[in-house]
């Protein structure tokens, strides 16, 4: 993709999630339209993705918007005292759950390129009195984070939105400490996406058209320097992905996956 195309994608995604941040609707980031009154609550949507009842009720009101396509907390195995970076932190939901795991001796950094999301997340942090969480406005291709300073990187259905995924993984590798790890939930292409899907900006901003095949993700991670790479598709995710574009066969093409990798210790 050229620079103009990449910038067009970023602007479309930024506009879309700015609208999501200012909306009171649940789960309207993934898919092509925002939700209406008949849509399940954010809590119900998140529990379908693998979060527990305690997870969805323990964070500030409005932090969980029912976005995402899985639960990176389930594979992150966070420990007390760790420094965690969330790529595409939205309203702060996963950051607040991570903060509970790493405790007062740990620290959580959320990065998001949408000003409205950063404003919302910071307000939620104040509401919940989270002192070990901060939010930084930036693109995930250019992280405002020091080299070798993070123990764990989490992300939930965000890297697919980037038009420069190799750069994202390169930046992730840069900021991780030796021995640091990735724990990501994202959508992957189960089969080749039709050209009309890939060129649909609404589907790109809706977490679909930018999905990469598993071998391509594995290759990008390996080229960035990662080892112990595991990309595990979750076929059960098709049930909620189908609802992102009702009446279509989009779930035939994409599926959620758990993505794990490690930066070598030496």
N, C-alpha and C positions, 0 to 999 in steps of 0.2 A: 504494500500500500504506500502511496505517496504521502507527502506531508499534508497536502490539502485534504485528502481523504481521511487521514488520521485525525486531523483537527476537527473535521466535520463530525466524526464519530464522538470525539470527546465532548464537543459542544452539545450534541444531541443527548448524550448520557447525562451531562451536567444539568441541562434543562429538565430532563425527565425526573431526576432525583431531587432537584430543587422543588418541583411540584409535589413529589411524594412527601418531602419533609414538611411542607406546609399543609398537607392534607391530613384529615383525621381518619381517612380510610385505612384499613389493614391490607397488607399484602399487595399494594397496587404498583409495586416496582417491577415485579416479574410478570410478563404478559404484555399485551398491547393496549389495555385500557385500565383505568383505575376502577376500584371496586365500588359496588353499590351496597345498599342496605342488606341485600340477600347474601352477601359474602360472609363466610365464617370469620370469627374474631381472630385477631393476631395470635392470641393464645392457642386457639384451636389449630391454626395453620402451623405454628411452630411445633406443637406437640406431634403433628403428623410428620414433621421433619426430623423428629427424634429428641426434642427437648423434653425435660420432665415438667410435671406440674409445678414443682418448686422453682425450676428455672424461670418459667414464664410469669410467676407471681412474685418473684423476689427483687425485680428491678423496677426503677421508677416508671410511673405511668407515661406512656409515649415512647419509651426507649425501644420497646419491641413493636415493630411495625409489620411483623409477619413476612419480612423479606427473607431472602436466602433460599437455599435448596438442600440444606442438610444441617448438621450440627458439628462444627469443628471442635467444640469442647469435648466431644466424645472420643476423639482420637488424639487430642493434644497432650493428655496426661500431665497437666500443669502441676508444678510443685511450689511450695512456699518459697518466697524469695526470688522467684524468676522474673525476668524482664520480658514482657510480651508485647508484640506489635501486631495490631489488627489492620489489615489492608482493606480499605473501604469500610470504615467503621460505622457509617450511617448514624443512627440515633444513639449508638453506644451500647446496644444490648449485649453483644458478645464481650465487649470490653468490661462491662460491669460483672458479668459472670466470671470472667477471667480474674478480675480484681479480688473476688471472693476466694478464688483458688490460691492465688499467690500471696495474699495477706498483706499486712502492713509493711513487711520487709521486701515485698515485691513491688513492681511498677508496671503499668499498662499504658501503652501509647496507641491511640487511634489516629489513623490517617485517612482523610477523605478529601476529594477535590471539589465537593459541593458546599459552598458557604452556608447555605441553609441547613445542611446536615450538621456541620460543625457547630453552628449556633444552637441547634436543638440538642446535640449531644452534651455540650457544655452546660446548658440549662438543666439537663437531666442529671449530670454529675453533681451540680450544686444541690438539686432537689434531694438526691440520695446521699449527699455528704461523702462522696467518694474522694478521698485525699490522695489515693495512689493511682489515679487515672488522669491522663491529659489528652487533649485532642489537637491535632495539627492539620492545617489546611495545605494540601499538596496533592499532586498526581502520584499514583503509585509507581510510575515509571521513573520518578525523580524524588526519592524519599528523603525527607529532612531529618535523617537519622545518622548518627556517627557510625563509622566502620566498626564491625566486630563488637557491637554493643548490646545485642538482643539475644535472648536464649531461645525464644520460640516465636514463630510467625504463624498467625491464624488468619483466615479469610473465609468469607461465606458468599459464594456466588457473585464474585466481583472481578476476578482476573479475566473471566470470559469477556468482560466489557472493554478490556484494554485492546487497542489496535496494535500494540507492540509488546506482546507477551514475553518474548525473549529478554527484553529490557526489564520487565517486571521481575523475572526470575534472577536476572543478573544483579539487580538492586537488592533483592531478598538475600542472595548469597553474600553480597558485600556487607550488609548490616548485621548478619548473624555472627555470633561468636563461633569459633571452632568447636565443633560438636553440637552446634545449634540445629534446630529442626523446623521443618514446615509441617503444618497440620491444617489442611485446606479442604473445604467442601466447595465444589464447583460443578458446573455442567460440562459434559464432554459430548462430542459427536459420536453417536453409536454407528452411524453410517454417513456417507457423504451427503452434505446438505445441498439441496437444490440451489441453483444460482439465484433464483428469485428470492429465496429466503436470505441468502448471504447479502443481498443488495438491499434488503428491506431495513431501513433505519429504525423503524419502530420495533422490529424483531431483534435488532442489535441491542437497542436500549432496554429491551425486555428480557435480556439474559439468554437469548437463543441463537441468533445469527452468528455470534462470535465464538461459539463453542468449537474447540479443536478436538481432533481424534486422539485417542489414548496414546498411540505411538508417537504422535507429534509432541504431546505434552512430555512424555518420557524423554524424547530427544532434546527438547528445550531445557529441561531440568539437568540432564547430563552435560549438555554443552555449557551450562552455567557453572558446573563444577559439583553438583549434588551427587550423592551416592545413596544407597538403600532406598531407591525410588519405588514406590508402590502406588499404583492408580487403580482403585477398585470401584467399578461401576455398581450402582445400587438400582437394580431393576424395579424395586418397589417404589422408587421415586416417580415412575411414569404416571402413577395415579394422580399426583398433584400437579405434575408438569402438564398433563392433559388439560387441566383447568386454566392454564395460562392463556391459551387461545382456544376457547371452546368451539367445538364443531370442526376442528382440523385434526390432522394426523401428526402434529408436531412431536408428540411423544414417541413416534417411530424413529425420529432422527436424533433426539438428544436424551440424555439421562444424567442424573446427578452421580457424582463420584467422590470418594474419599481419596485425597492426594497427600501422600507423605513422602518426605525426603530429608536427608541429613547433610549438613556441611561437614566434611571430614575433620576430625579433631586435630590432625597434623597435616 
